[in-house]
Amino acid sequence: MNKLETITQLLVNELTDFEANVKRLENGLQRAEDLKVRFDLAPIDNLVSELKSFQQKETEDREAYVNRLNRKLENAKIYPKWAVITFISSMVVSAVAILFGYIQYESKQDIKKEAYNLGIEAYQTHLNTFFEEHPKTYEVYSDWNKKQ
């Protein structure tokens, strides 16, 4: 029976070791469940604070630029009002003068055409009168015109 007692003793030892391991595993699982995971946020916090400071600096720079631009725009009076009014008035007068000149030019051309047509009419009337008074000249002219 000695062997049986030894085997039983070994089995009991193994069972107790197994129970101890199970309890240790349960304790480990319980500690793992109870353990709160903490992340190291120090580098991220540092980056976020740097980003906030950079953003604040950029915002201040932008606002300063806008304020400076607004001051310059308020103070910028490139041309006095009288100069602007004089310039616009001169442009209007120039446009009217150019339009008036063009109209005069066109009417002058019409007058020239009319005078030319009257001159042609007067010439033809004079030539017809001349040929009626001198019929022989008309015959010579007709012969000459046919040869041409």
C-alpha positions as CSV (number, residue, x, y, z in Angstrom):
1,M,0.0,0.0,0.0
2,N,2.9,2.1,0.2
3,K,2.8,2.8,-3.5
4,L,-0.8,3.7,-3.3
5,E,-0.2,6.1,-0.5
6,T,2.6,7.7,-2.5
7,I,0.5,8.0,-5.6
8,T,-2.3,9.5,-3.5
9,Q,0.1,11.8,-1.8
10,L,1.4,12.9,-5.2
11,L,-2.1,13.4,-6.5
12,V,-3.1,15.5,-3.4
13,N,0.1,17.6,-3.8
14,E,-0.7,18.1,-7.5
15,L,-4.2,19.1,-6.7
16,T,-3.2,21.5,-4.0
17,D,-0.6,23.0,-6.4
18,F,-3.3,23.2,-9.1
19,E,-5.7,24.9,-6.6
20,A,-2.9,27.3,-5.6
21,N,-2.2,28.1,-9.3
22,V,-5.9,28.6,-9.9
23,K,-6.2,31.0,-7.0
24,R,-3.1,32.8,-8.1
25,L,-4.6,33.0,-11.6
26,E,-7.9,34.3,-10.2
27,N,-6.0,36.8,-8.1
28,G,-4.0,37.9,-11.2
29,L,-7.2,38.2,-13.2
30,Q,-8.9,40.2,-10.4
31,R,-5.9,42.5,-10.2
32,A,-5.9,42.8,-14.0
33,E,-9.6,43.8,-14.0
34,D,-9.0,46.2,-11.1
35,L,-6.0,47.7,-12.7
36,K,-6.7,51.0,-14.4
37,V,-4.6,51.6,-17.5
38,R,-2.9,55.0,-17.4
39,F,-1.3,56.5,-20.5
40,D,1.6,58.8,-20.3
41,L,0.2,62.0,-21.7
42,A,3.1,64.2,-20.9
43,P,4.6,64.4,-24.4
44,I,1.1,64.9,-25.9
45,D,0.3,67.6,-23.3
46,N,3.6,69.3,-24.2
47,L,2.8,69.2,-27.9
48,V,-0.8,70.6,-27.3
49,S,0.6,73.4,-25.2
50,E,3.1,74.3,-27.9
51,L,0.4,74.2,-30.5
52,K,-1.8,76.5,-28.3
53,S,1.0,78.9,-27.8
54,F,1.8,78.9,-31.5
55,Q,-1.9,79.4,-32.4
56,Q,-2.2,82.3,-29.9
57,K,1.0,83.9,-31.3
58,E,-0.3,83.6,-34.9
59,T,-3.7,85.0,-33.9
60,E,-2.0,88.0,-32.2
61,D,0.2,88.5,-35.3
62,R,-2.8,88.4,-37.6
63,E,-4.8,90.8,-35.4
64,A,-1.9,93.2,-35.3
65,Y,-1.5,93.0,-39.1
66,V,-5.2,93.6,-39.6
67,N,-5.2,96.5,-37.1
68,R,-2.1,98.0,-38.9
69,L,-3.8,97.6,-42.3
70,N,-7.0,99.3,-41.0
71,R,-5.0,102.2,-39.6
72,K,-3.2,102.6,-42.9
73,L,-6.5,102.4,-44.9
74,E,-8.0,105.0,-42.6
75,N,-5.1,107.3,-43.0
76,A,-4.5,106.7,-46.7
77,K,-6.0,109.5,-48.7
78,I,-4.1,109.2,-51.9
79,Y,-5.9,111.9,-53.7
80,P,-7.8,114.8,-52.4
81,K,-11.5,115.0,-53.2
82,W,-11.1,118.1,-55.4
83,A,-8.5,116.3,-57.5
84,V,-10.7,113.3,-58.1
85,I,-13.7,115.6,-59.0
86,T,-11.5,117.6,-61.4
87,F,-10.1,114.4,-63.0
88,I,-13.6,112.9,-63.5
89,S,-14.9,116.3,-64.9
90,S,-12.0,116.5,-67.3
91,M,-12.7,112.9,-68.5
92,V,-16.3,113.8,-69.1
93,V,-15.4,117.0,-70.9
94,S,-12.9,115.1,-73.0
95,A,-15.4,112.5,-74.0
96,V,-18.0,115.2,-75.0
97,A,-15.3,117.0,-77.0
98,I,-14.3,113.8,-78.8
99,L,-17.9,113.0,-79.6
100,F,-18.6,116.6,-80.8
101,G,-15.4,116.4,-83.0
102,Y,-16.6,113.1,-84.5
103,I,-20.0,114.4,-85.3
104,Q,-18.5,117.5,-86.9
105,Y,-16.2,115.3,-89.0
106,E,-19.0,113.2,-90.2
107,S,-21.2,116.2,-91.1
108,K,-18.2,117.7,-92.9
109,Q,-17.8,114.5,-94.9
110,D,-21.5,114.7,-95.8
111,I,-21.2,118.3,-96.9
112,K,-18.2,117.4,-99.1
113,K,-20.1,114.6,-100.8
114,E,-23.1,116.9,-101.4
115,A,-20.8,119.6,-102.8
116,Y,-19.1,117.0,-105.0
117,N,-22.4,115.8,-106.3
118,L,-23.6,119.4,-107.0
119,G,-20.3,120.0,-108.8
120,I,-20.8,117.0,-111.0
121,E,-24.4,118.1,-111.7
122,A,-23.3,121.6,-112.6
123,Y,-20.6,120.2,-114.9
124,Q,-23.0,117.9,-116.7
125,T,-25.5,120.7,-117.1
126,H,-22.8,123.0,-118.5
127,L,-21.6,120.2,-120.8
128,N,-25.1,119.5,-122.1
129,T,-25.8,123.2,-122.6
130,F,-22.5,123.5,-124.5
131,F,-23.2,120.5,-126.7
132,E,-26.7,121.8,-127.5
133,E,-25.2,125.1,-128.6
134,H,-22.5,123.4,-130.6
135,P,-23.8,120.2,-132.1
136,K,-20.7,119.7,-134.3
137,T,-18.5,119.6,-131.2
138,Y,-20.8,116.9,-129.7
139,E,-20.3,114.8,-132.9
140,V,-16.5,115.1,-132.6
141,Y,-16.7,114.3,-128.9
142,S,-18.9,111.2,-129.6
143,D,-16.4,109.9,-132.2
144,W,-13.5,110.5,-129.9
145,N,-15.4,108.7,-127.0
146,K,-16.1,105.7,-129.2
147,K,-12.4,105.3,-130.1
148,Q,-11.5,105.3,-126.4
